[in-house]
Amino acid sequence: MKAQILAAAAGVFGLAAPAFAGPYVNIETNSGFSGGDYSATLLETHLGFEGPIGTKAGYYVQGGPAINLPDNGDSTTELSGKVGVSVAATDNLGFYGEVAAATTGEIDFDADLNVNVKAGVKYTF
């Protein structure tokens, strides 16, 4: 079980490609602050799937409900999801990327999406 948890974390954070494919659960909270003032927290509860792409890369896809908890307002339930890849260029150098999206109001097919893109390079010693 520990190996599966570590492999899921590795896939999410762009480490080496996972050695197996399979489902996982990811619960994540993100809180926002501006100038030291708290604005909101987003609690994402995702079901995901990850797996290898060849021998040097991996992918993950996850999604589910997200609860938006604003500082001075009513909470809303939204949908959020992420898709990511990681590629090991060498034993010490890896690249990763992620696209995340969340609705900006109650669950609704006409809702606007808040989209974020993340990319990075990781060098281990």
C-alpha positions, 0 to 999 in steps of 0.5 A, a space after each residue: 500500500 505504501 508503494 502505491 501511495 508513493 507512486 501516486 504522489 510521484 505522478 502528481 508531483 512530476 517525479 519518475 513515471 509510476 511502475 504500475 497503472 491504477 486508480 487512486 484518491 486524491 484529497 487536496 486543499 488550496 487556500 488563498 491569501 492576499 496581503 495576509 488576508 484570507 480569501 477562500 479555500 478550495 477542497 478538492 476530492 478527486 478520483 484518479 487514474 495513473 499509468 506509464 507512457 512507455 518506460 520514461 513517462 507517466 500520466 494521471 487524470 483525476 476529477 470530482 467535486 470541489 467545495 469552495 469555502 469563501 471567507 465571507 460567503 456561502 460555500 458552493 460545490 463545484 467540479 474540478 479536474 487535472 491532467 498531468 504528465 511527467 517525463 524522465 529525460 535522464 536519471 536526474 532530470 525530469 519534466 512535468 506539466 499539468 492542466 487543471 480546471 474548475 467550474 466557477 459556480 454551482 455545478 452547471 453545464 453552462 458554468 465558466 471554467 477557471 483553468 490553470 497550467 503548470 509546467 516545470 523541470 526537476 533536477 535531483 542530485 
